[in-house]
């Protein structure tokens, strides 16, 4: 299939791009990597009158890593961020999640911020942002604003973006010392959207006891499902039985749907199994982190 007719613009300045989108209102779409938008256009599930290509806009392609975390510009490709050693060292969950995004050819073109804006309930990067309490930087006709992850995704493929606004960057905070993270999922084929997935972060004190634990489930609810497991695991040593109980509690919070790929019951079962695996891997990483030397302070995110 072919997309419906639309006006195409390729601005070179951010203010110009914002102006074009503001003029188009709800009939405007932003083109960055295009790995989500182009299929929607071709299937005519999206029929904008205006497409604004921001690939020529300067200043949107940088990765900034500092003591407080990683800032990812709107034009940073998944593969570029996945290969960034400084970003992976500061926020390991970024690389852990990115390796599960589709196939290499798609990661070479698709953008991390674009994936977050697409807000697919099966997407990995919205879950990464939610688990880390990240935020999205927006620029629109009224100026700039920053929206916390908890407020950004409002429903399946729906976000807090207002007409005329562009997501210019995403911020991923650096986890606290002694924190381990992990991301696991199951798909029918490697690279397909996950039938279910779980990201986890778990923090241990120097004595090996849990001080914080949380998980975020994908394909288990209309939006990334963030579950705080600290009340269940605080003070424990993250033993297998303790993690299994916490995983079962997280799965009970899930609200999956039946579809042609899997039943809701099967997805709920996967939520329990995968959360247990993610917590165990995060605990192992946290244990290793508590014995490692602290990372050098490189300053604030640029």
C-alpha positions in Angstrom: 0.0 0.0 0.0 1.0 3.6 -0.4 0.6 6.5 2.0 -2.1 9.2 1.4 -1.0 12.5 0.0 0.7 14.9 2.4 2.8 18.0 2.4 6.4 17.3 3.1 8.7 19.8 4.9 12.4 19.4 5.8 13.3 22.4 8.0 16.9 23.0 9.2 16.0 25.0 12.3 14.1 23.8 15.4 12.0 26.9 15.5 11.0 26.4 11.9 10.0 22.8 12.6 7.9 23.9 15.6 6.2 26.6 13.5 5.3 24.1 10.8 3.8 21.7 13.3 2.0 24.4 15.1 0.4 25.5 11.8 -0.6 21.9 11.0 -2.0 21.2 14.4 -3.3 17.7 14.9 -2.8 17.1 11.2 1.0 17.2 11.5 3.5 14.4 12.1 7.2 14.4 12.8 9.5 12.2 10.8 12.8 11.2 12.5 13.7 7.5 12.0 10.4 6.6 10.4 10.4 3.0 11.5 7.0 3.4 13.1 5.5 6.3 11.1 6.2 5.0 7.6 4.4 1.6 8.1 1.5 3.5 9.7 1.4 5.8 6.6 1.6 2.9 4.2 -1.3 1.1 5.9 -3.2 4.4 6.1 -3.6 4.0 9.9 -2.1 7.5 10.0 -3.2 10.1 7.5 -1.5 13.4 8.3 -1.8 16.3 6.0 1.7 17.5 6.9 4.9 15.6 7.6 7.8 17.5 9.1 11.2 15.8 8.6 13.5 16.9 11.4 16.6 15.0 10.2 18.2 18.2 8.9 17.6 20.1 12.2 20.9 20.8 13.9 21.5 20.0 17.6 19.2 16.9 17.9 21.7 14.1 17.4 23.8 14.2 20.5 24.3 11.8 23.4 25.3 13.5 26.7 26.6 11.4 29.6 27.2 12.8 33.0 27.0 12.1 36.7 23.2 12.4 36.7 22.6 10.1 33.7 22.3 10.1 29.9 20.5 12.7 27.7 19.6 11.3 24.3 18.7 13.7 21.4 15.7 13.1 19.1 17.8 12.0 16.1 20.0 9.5 18.0 19.6 6.1 16.4 19.0 3.0 18.5 22.3 1.4 17.2 24.2 4.6 18.0 23.0 4.6 21.6 23.5 0.9 21.9 27.2 1.2 20.9 27.9 4.2 23.2 30.2 2.8 25.9 29.8 5.8 28.2 26.0 5.7 28.1 26.1 1.9 28.7 28.4 2.3 31.7 26.3 5.1 33.2 22.9 3.5 32.6 23.3 -0.2 31.7 19.6 -0.7 31.2 19.8 1.3 28.0 21.9 -1.3 26.2 20.0 -4.1 27.9 16.8 -2.8 26.4 18.1 -1.7 23.1 19.4 -5.1 22.2 15.8 -6.3 22.2 14.5 -3.7 19.9 13.5 -5.2 16.6 16.4 -6.1 14.2 19.7 -4.4 13.6 18.6 -2.9 10.3 15.7 -1.2 12.1 17.9 -0.1 15.0 20.2 1.5 12.4 17.5 3.8 11.4 15.0 4.0 14.2 15.4 6.6 17.0 15.1 6.0 20.7 13.1 9.2 21.3 10.8 8.3 18.4 10.2 4.9 20.0 9.2 6.6 23.3 6.9 9.0 21.5 5.3 6.1 19.5 4.3 4.7 22.9 3.6 1.2 21.8 2.6 -0.9 24.9 5.0 -3.6 23.6 7.9 -1.2 23.1 11.1 -1.6 25.2 12.3 2.0 25.4 9.1 3.5 27.0 9.5 0.8 29.7 13.2 1.7 30.2 12.3 5.4 30.6 9.5 4.6 33.1 11.6 2.2 35.2 14.4 4.8 35.5 12.0 7.7 36.3 13.2 9.5 33.2 11.7 12.4 31.4 11.1 13.8 27.9 12.1 17.3 26.9 9.5 19.0 24.6 9.6 22.1 22.5 6.5 23.8 21.2 4.9 27.1 20.3 4.6 28.0 24.0 8.3 27.2 24.7 10.1 24.3 26.3 8.9 21.9 29.0 10.0 18.6 30.5 7.5 15.9 31.2 8.3 13.0 33.6 8.0 9.5 32.3 5.1 8.8 34.6 3.0 11.5 32.9 4.2 11.2 29.4 2.6 8.0 28.2 -1.2 8.4 28.6 -2.5 5.4 26.7 -1.7 2.9 23.9 0.2 5.0 21.4 -0.9 8.2 23.2 1.3 10.7 24.9 1.3 14.1 26.6 2.6 15.7 23.4 0.4 18.7 22.5 -0.2 19.7 18.8 2.8 21.5 17.5 5.2 20.1 20.1 8.4 18.1 19.3 10.1 15.7 21.6 13.7 17.0 21.4 15.4 14.6 23.9 14.9 12.0 26.6 16.7 11.9 29.9 17.6 8.6 31.6 18.9 9.0 35.2 21.9 7.1 36.4 20.8 4.4 38.9 21.9 4.7 42.5 25.1 3.0 43.6 24.6 -0.7 44.3 21.8 -1.0 41.7 21.6 -3.8 39.1 19.3 -3.8 36.2 18.0 -6.3 33.6 15.6 -6.6 30.7 14.2 -9.9 29.5 11.3 -10.7 27.1 9.8 -13.4 25.0 8.7 -13.0 21.4 7.5 -15.5 18.8 10.6 -14.7 16.8 13.7 -12.7 17.8 13.0 -9.1 16.8 9.2 -9.4 16.9 7.2 -7.4 19.4 7.4 -9.0 22.8 4.5 -11.3 23.9 5.6 -10.0 27.3 8.7 -8.4 28.7 10.1 -7.3 32.1 12.7 -4.8 33.1 13.9 -4.7 36.7 16.0 -2.6 38.9 17.2 -3.7 42.3 19.4 -2.0 44.8 21.5 -3.7 47.5 23.2 -2.1 50.5 26.8 -3.1 51.4 25.5 -6.0 53.5 23.7 -7.4 50.5 20.2 -6.5 51.6 17.6 -5.0 49.3 16.9 -1.3 49.8 14.8 -0.7 46.6 13.3 -2.9 43.9 10.9 -2.2 41.0 9.9 -3.7 37.7 8.2 -2.5 34.5 6.2 -4.8 32.3 5.6 -4.5 28.6 2.7 -6.1 26.6 1.0 -6.5 30.0 -1.1 -3.3 30.2 -2.2 -0.4 28.0 1.0 1.5 29.1 4.3 0.4 30.6 3.3 -1.1 33.9 5.6 0.1 36.7 5.4 -1.9 39.9 7.2 -0.9 43.1 8.4 -4.1 44.8 10.3 -2.4 47.6 7.7 -3.1 50.3 7.9 -6.8 49.5 11.7 -7.1 49.2 13.2 -4.4 51.4 15.6 -5.9 53.9 15.7 -9.3 52.2 18.7 -10.9 50.6 16.9 -11.3 47.3 16.8 -15.1 47.6 15.1 -17.0 44.8 11.9 -17.7 46.8 11.7 -14.0 47.8 12.1 -12.9 44.2 9.5 -15.4 43.0 6.9 -14.0 45.5 7.6 -10.5 44.4 7.3 -11.5 40.7 3.9 -13.1 41.4 2.7 -9.9 43.0 3.8 -7.9 40.0 2.0 -10.3 37.6 -1.2 -9.9 39.6 -1.0 -6.2 38.7 -0.9 -6.9 35.0 -3.9 -6.3 32.7 -3.1 -8.0 29.4 -5.5 -8.7 26.5 -6.2 -11.7 24.4 -5.1 -11.4 20.7 -4.1 -13.7 17.9 -0.6 -14.2 19.3 -1.3 -15.1 23.0 -4.1 -15.2 25.5 -4.3 -12.9 28.5 -3.7 -15.8 30.9 -0.5 -16.8 29.0 0.8 -13.2 29.1 0.1 -13.0 32.8 2.0 -16.3 33.3 4.9 -14.8 31.3 4.8 -11.7 33.4 5.5 -13.7 36.5 8.2 -15.8 35.0 10.0 -13.0 33.3 9.8 -10.7 36.3 11.4 -13.4 38.4 14.2 -13.8 35.8 14.7 -10.0 35.5 14.9 -9.6 39.3 17.4 -12.4 39.7 19.7 -10.9 37.0 19.3 -7.5 38.5 20.2 -8.8 41.9 23.3 -10.5 40.5 24.4 -7.3 38.8 23.7 -5.3 42.0 25.8 -7.7 44.0 28.7 -7.2 41.6 28.2 -3.4 41.7 28.5 -3.3 45.5 32.0 -4.7 45.3 33.1 -2.6 42.3 34.9 0.8 42.6 32.6 3.8 42.2 32.5 5.4 38.7 34.3 8.6 38.2 32.2 11.8 38.4 32.1 13.2 34.8 29.9 16.2 35.6 26.3 17.0 34.7 24.7 15.9 31.5 25.5 18.3 28.7 
